Amino acid sequence: MSVIVVGHQPQFMPYLGILNKISRADIFVIVDHVQYVKKYFYNRTYIKVNDDRQLLTIPVLTKGQYCDPINKIKISYAVPWIKKHLKTISLAYRKARYFNDYFNKIEAIYQKQHICLSDFTSELLIWFLRQFDLVEDIRFSSDMQLQGAKTSLLVELTRAVGGDTYISGEGARDYFDDELFARSGYKHIFNQFSHPVYPQLGKTFMEGMACLDLLFNCGPDGRKYIVSNEFPKEDSDRNVTMLEER
């Protein structure tokens, strides 16, 4: 029986493509030891506000830390961003069917005022994975002795957790070395993801929103939209606004 491994950086409330990839794993590794990249989704995400998308950003302290790993990046509290985030989320989703079931729990995680970015985003990510019942075995790359990069890192991750198959997102095609992975003796698969259309506030469906959009709108039923690439028939006539893949 194969043991499937998926790794991904601790993104801030990631979009459904990331959760779809994670849902296929027996072991999910939060890759928090790699270098932080500015202006990426480590500290920002999109939510839907009145048929438009709005960016939520967590301010971080990066002066002199551009080469630091994700798990060493600290959050800045120079501005009251927590209050702003929670107010924006509340105004955007208070009419959603499951808003009252989950908002207080998300608020409680925000109010902990974590020191490091990855502590906050990882706790949120794990919480969302639990709500959607996606994967049980979750580990952190920073707890392992990993030296590789790109394809060699994927090989090391698979070996470190005792897996035999690794699933990458489409973004890995830009650097993936087929020959190197083949020599490792492990199997590699590129995940195929088609964004589902699910019940959403507003008149126009928007792809690529933070996973809280699905949770607030669909609750525990949201899982079926993550694990399946099928578009529900009842949603087939809805307008769809596309968001570039990330």
N, C-alpha and C positions, 0 to 999 in steps of 0.2 A: 504494500500500500504506500503510495507516494506521500511525501510531506511537502506541502507547498508553502513557500516563503515569499512574503511581500515586504518590501521596505519602502519607507517614504519619510521625508522630513516633516517635522511637526508644524504643519501649516495652520493658519488661524481660521478655524471653522471652514474647512475646505469644501469645494464644490463636489457634486455627486460622482464625478469621474474618479476621484481619489477613493471615495468610499466604495465604489463598485469594484475597483482593483483590490482593495483590502478585503472585501467580502469573499473573495476567492481563496483567501489564505487560511492555512492551518496555523501559521505563526506569522504575526505581524511585528516587524521591527521598526520602532520610531528612530529614524536616523538623525540623531541630534548632535553627532560629533563632527559633522562636515562644516565647511566654511559658510558663514552667513553671507547672504547676498542682499544688497540694498534694493529697494523698490521691487520686491518680489512678494509672494503671498505668505511669507513667514509671519509677517505682521500686518497683513491687510486682507480684506475680503469684501465681496459685494453682497448687499442685501437689496431687496426690491422695495421701492418707496413710490407709491402712486404711479405705477406703470413706467417707472424709470429705475435705473440702478444707482445705488449710492455706495461709495467706498468708505468702509470703516477701517481706520488705521490706528495701530498701537504705536505710540511714540517710543523710540528706543534710543539708548545712549551708544552711539557708534564712533564718536571721535577717538581716533587712534586705535580703533578696534576692528577695522575693516577685514583683517585676516583672522579674527577670532572665530571659533566654532559657534554654532547656533546656541548651544547650551551655556555659553558664557556671556551672551548678549543680555544686557540689563534693560529693564523697562524704565522709561522716564515718567515721573509723576509731576513734572513742572507745570503741566496744564491739567485741568480736571477732566481727562478724557473718559474715565469710567462713567461719570455722570452723563456725559454727552452720548456715549455709546448706548447706555441703557435707555435714555430718553428717546433716542432715534429708533432703537429696536422696538420700544413700546409703542410709539406713534405709528410705526410702519405695520406692526402685526397685532395690535390689540383686538382687531376684529377677526383674526384668524381663529379657526375652530378650536385649536388645541393650545392657544396662547396661554391661557390661565393654568394649564397643566404643567407647563415647563418653564415659564419665564422666571419664576422665583428661584428655581434651581440654577439657571444660568446666571442670574443676578448674584447668587451666593458665591459662585466661583469667581466672578468678577471682583466681588468685595474682599476677597482674600488679599488683594494687593501683592501679588507675587513679585519677587525681586527679579528673577530671570524670565525672559520672554518664553523660552521653551517649557518652563515649568507651568506657565499659564496656558499656553496653546496645547501642550500635551494633555493637561488635565481636561481641558475642554474636548479635545479630540477623543480621548478615551471615554468620556461621558457620552458623547454622541454615538460612539460605537456601541456602547452598552444599551442605549435607548433603542437602537435599530437591531440589536442582537446580531452583530456581524462577526465578531471573532473573540475568542476567549483568551488565547495565548498571546500576550503583548509584551514585548521586551524593548530595551533601549540599547542602541549601538554604543553609547558611551560607557556601558557596563562591560563591553567586550574589548579585546585587544586587536583592533583592526588598523591596518596600515595602507591598504590599497585605495585606489581611486577608480572611478568609472567602472568598467567591466570587472576589473580585478576586485573591486569592493563588493560587487554583487556575488562573485564567487566566494569571497571570504565570509560574507553574511550567511550565505547558504550553508557553508561548512560549519560556521560557528554555532548555529542553532540545530544542526543535525538534519537539515532538509535535503531534498534531492531534486527539487524543481523550484525555479525562481520565475516570478511573473513581474514584468516591467510594464510601465506605461508607454504610450507611443512616443513620448518625449525622449526616451532612452535610445531611440533609433539613431539619433544624431551622433552618438559616441560608441554604441555597442559594438564589441569585437566578437563576431560569431566564432572565429577560430579559437580564440582564447577561452571562451566559455565551453566550447566543444571539448577542448583538451582537459577541462576540469572533471569531466565525467558526469556533470549535472545537466538537467534538462532546463531549457529556457523558453518562455512563452511571452509574446507581446500581448497585452490585454487589449481587447476590442471593446470599445464603449460607444453606445449610441445614447445620447441624452434623452431620458424619458420625459414625457409630458404628463404632469400631475395636476390635481386641483390646486389653484394658486389664486391669491387675491388679485383683483384687477381684471381688465378686459383682455390684455395681451400677455401671453405666456412668455417668460424670459428664462433662457438657459443660464447656467453658470452661477446661480446664486449660492450663497453660503448654505451649508446643510441645515441651518436652523430654519430656513425658508420651508423646506420639506417637512421638518418636524412640527412646526407651528401649524402648517396647513393640513397635514395628513396624520400626525401622531404616530402610533405604532404601526399603522398600515403603510407608512412610508418605506418600510423595509422592502416591500415587493417592487417598488420603483427603483431601488438601488440594485437589487440582485438580478433583475430582469431587464433586458434591452427591448422588450416588447412595448409598443405604444398602445395604451388602452383605446378601444374603439370609440368610447364616448368622448374622447378628447381629440379625435382625429380632425375635426373641423375647426379647431381653435386656431387663432392667429398665433404665430410663434416668432419671437425675436431671437436671433442667434447671437451667441457670445463666443468670441474666439477661444479655442482650446488653450488650456494652460497646464 
